[in-house]
Amino acid sequence: MRWLATVAVCAWALASSGCGYALAGRGSFLPATIHTVGIPKLENRSTFFQVEDIITEKIRAELIGRGKYAVTPDTVGADAVISGEVLYIAVTPVGINESQLASRYLFTVAMKMAFTEVRSQDVLWVNDSLIFRGEYELATRNTENIRGDSFLDQERSAMDRIATDVARTVVTAILEAF
């Protein structure tokens, strides 16, 4: 009976110990002293209005979604800070429709980002040449008459999708690059 109990305990211990693997994108190798991350608004050196707001909010949401760190929009009270700049954004037509009007655009966003521990001022992660690209269709009902407000709405939608990619890439690099 005692032998059976020992085997049962060992089997339970082996089964509950797991294999040590975790889902990609959910780990963190940050120093244990970091609990709160400050993410102030990015600087915008591009000619696109308010793109820094969109990207900053996406980065905050992505880090919050990881569930391990408190996020603040300031550097006050933060253990570490994510800072960065949108250097430029280029929108290039890459496809035309039967009316010889641009129907597909390539959006290119260049950024630089850094992750700094506040107390020691050590830069824990930096990338001065982040480039994000995405092609997007210009969906119009009437190819002869493309309205400016329609283009701007689709441009905002494209920037929103690129900002999601930026946020995912930056947060994953910071959390898992150590």
C-alpha positions as CSV (number, residue, x, y, z in Angstrom):
1,M,0.0,0.0,0.0
2,R,2.8,2.4,0.9
3,W,4.6,1.6,-2.4
4,L,1.4,2.4,-4.3
5,A,1.1,5.8,-2.5
6,T,4.7,6.6,-3.4
7,V,4.2,5.8,-7.0
8,A,1.0,7.9,-7.1
9,V,2.7,10.9,-5.6
10,C,5.7,10.6,-8.0
11,A,3.3,10.3,-11.0
12,W,1.4,13.4,-9.8
13,A,4.6,15.3,-9.3
14,L,5.8,14.5,-12.8
15,A,2.5,15.3,-14.4
16,S,2.1,18.6,-12.7
17,S,5.7,19.8,-13.3
18,G,5.1,20.6,-17.0
19,C,7.7,20.7,-19.7
20,G,9.0,24.3,-19.1
21,Y,7.7,25.7,-22.3
22,A,5.5,28.7,-22.6
23,L,3.5,30.4,-25.3
24,A,5.7,32.7,-27.4
25,G,5.1,36.4,-26.7
26,R,4.1,35.8,-23.1
27,G,7.4,35.6,-21.5
28,S,9.6,38.3,-19.9
29,F,13.2,38.6,-19.2
30,L,13.1,42.1,-17.7
31,P,14.9,42.7,-14.4
32,A,12.8,41.8,-11.3
33,T,12.9,45.5,-10.1
34,I,10.7,46.6,-13.0
35,H,7.0,46.7,-12.1
36,T,5.8,50.0,-13.7
37,V,6.6,51.1,-17.2
38,G,6.2,54.7,-18.3
39,I,5.2,55.2,-21.9
40,P,5.0,58.9,-22.7
41,K,3.8,60.1,-26.1
42,L,6.3,59.4,-28.9
43,E,7.8,62.3,-30.8
44,N,6.6,62.8,-34.3
45,R,9.1,64.0,-36.9
46,S,6.9,62.9,-39.8
47,T,4.5,65.0,-41.7
48,F,1.5,62.8,-40.6
49,F,-0.7,64.4,-38.1
50,Q,-1.3,62.6,-34.8
51,V,0.3,59.3,-35.8
52,E,2.3,59.4,-32.6
53,D,-0.9,59.2,-30.6
54,I,-2.0,56.1,-32.4
55,I,1.3,54.3,-32.1
56,T,1.7,55.3,-28.4
57,E,-1.7,54.0,-27.5
58,K,-1.1,50.7,-29.3
59,I,2.2,50.2,-27.5
60,R,0.5,50.9,-24.1
61,A,-2.4,48.5,-24.9
62,E,0.0,45.8,-26.0
63,L,2.1,46.0,-22.8
64,I,-1.1,46.1,-20.7
65,G,-2.3,43.0,-22.6
66,R,0.8,41.1,-21.5
67,G,-0.6,41.5,-17.9
68,K,2.6,41.6,-16.0
69,Y,3.4,45.4,-15.7
70,A,1.6,48.5,-14.7
71,V,1.6,51.1,-17.4
72,T,1.6,54.9,-16.9
73,P,1.6,57.7,-19.5
74,D,4.3,59.5,-17.5
75,T,7.9,58.9,-16.4
76,V,6.9,59.8,-12.9
77,G,6.8,56.7,-10.7
78,A,7.9,54.4,-13.4
79,D,10.7,51.9,-13.0
80,A,11.4,51.9,-16.7
81,V,10.5,54.0,-19.7
82,I,9.7,53.2,-23.4
83,S,10.5,56.2,-25.5
84,G,10.8,56.8,-29.2
85,E,10.4,58.8,-32.3
86,V,8.5,58.4,-35.6
87,L,11.2,59.5,-38.0
88,Y,9.2,59.5,-41.2
89,I,6.3,58.0,-43.0
90,A,6.2,57.5,-46.7
91,V,3.1,56.6,-48.8
92,T,3.9,55.3,-52.2
93,P,1.5,54.2,-54.9
94,V,2.3,50.7,-56.0
95,G,-0.8,49.7,-58.0
96,I,-3.1,51.3,-60.4
97,N,-6.7,50.6,-61.6
98,E,-8.1,50.5,-65.1
99,S,-8.6,54.3,-64.9
100,Q,-4.8,54.7,-64.3
101,L,-5.4,56.0,-60.8
102,A,-3.5,54.7,-57.8
103,S,-5.4,51.9,-56.1
104,R,-2.8,50.3,-53.8
105,Y,-0.3,52.1,-51.6
106,L,2.8,51.0,-49.7
107,F,3.1,52.7,-46.2
108,T,6.6,52.8,-44.8
109,V,7.1,53.9,-41.2
110,A,10.6,54.5,-39.8
111,M,11.1,54.8,-36.1
112,K,13.6,54.6,-33.3
113,M,12.7,53.2,-29.9
114,A,14.5,52.8,-26.5
115,F,13.7,51.1,-23.2
116,T,15.5,52.6,-20.2
117,E,15.6,51.7,-16.6
118,V,14.9,54.9,-14.7
119,R,16.9,54.3,-11.5
120,S,20.2,53.4,-13.2
121,Q,19.6,55.2,-16.5
122,D,20.8,52.0,-18.2
123,V,19.4,51.5,-21.8
124,L,18.1,47.9,-21.7
125,W,17.0,47.8,-25.3
126,V,17.4,50.2,-28.2
127,N,16.7,50.1,-32.0
128,D,17.4,53.1,-34.0
129,S,16.3,51.7,-37.3
130,L,12.8,50.1,-37.0
131,I,11.1,49.9,-40.4
132,F,7.5,48.8,-40.9
133,R,5.9,48.4,-44.2
134,G,2.4,47.4,-45.3
135,E,0.5,47.5,-48.6
136,Y,-3.1,48.6,-48.5
137,E,-5.9,48.8,-51.1
138,L,-7.7,52.1,-51.7
139,A,-11.3,50.8,-51.8
140,T,-13.5,53.1,-53.8
141,R,-16.9,52.5,-55.3
142,N,-16.3,54.9,-58.2
143,T,-12.8,54.7,-59.6
144,E,-13.3,57.9,-61.5
145,N,-14.0,60.0,-58.5
146,I,-11.8,59.4,-55.4
147,R,-12.9,61.6,-52.5
148,G,-10.2,63.1,-50.3
149,D,-12.1,62.2,-47.1
150,S,-12.4,58.6,-48.2
151,F,-8.6,58.4,-48.8
152,L,-7.9,60.0,-45.4
153,D,-10.2,57.5,-43.6
154,Q,-8.4,54.6,-45.3
155,E,-5.1,56.1,-44.5
156,R,-6.0,56.2,-40.8
157,S,-7.1,52.6,-41.0
158,A,-3.8,51.6,-42.6
159,M,-1.9,53.5,-39.9
160,D,-4.0,51.7,-37.2
161,R,-3.0,48.3,-38.7
162,I,0.7,49.3,-38.9
163,A,0.6,50.7,-35.4
164,T,-0.6,47.3,-34.1
165,D,2.3,45.7,-35.8
166,V,4.7,48.3,-34.4
167,A,3.4,47.8,-30.9
168,R,3.5,44.0,-31.0
169,T,7.1,44.1,-32.4
170,V,8.4,46.6,-29.9
171,V,6.9,45.1,-26.8
172,T,8.0,41.6,-27.8
173,A,11.5,42.8,-28.5
174,I,11.7,44.5,-25.1
175,L,10.2,41.6,-23.1
176,E,12.0,38.8,-24.8
177,A,15.3,40.3,-26.1
178,F,17.2,40.0,-22.8
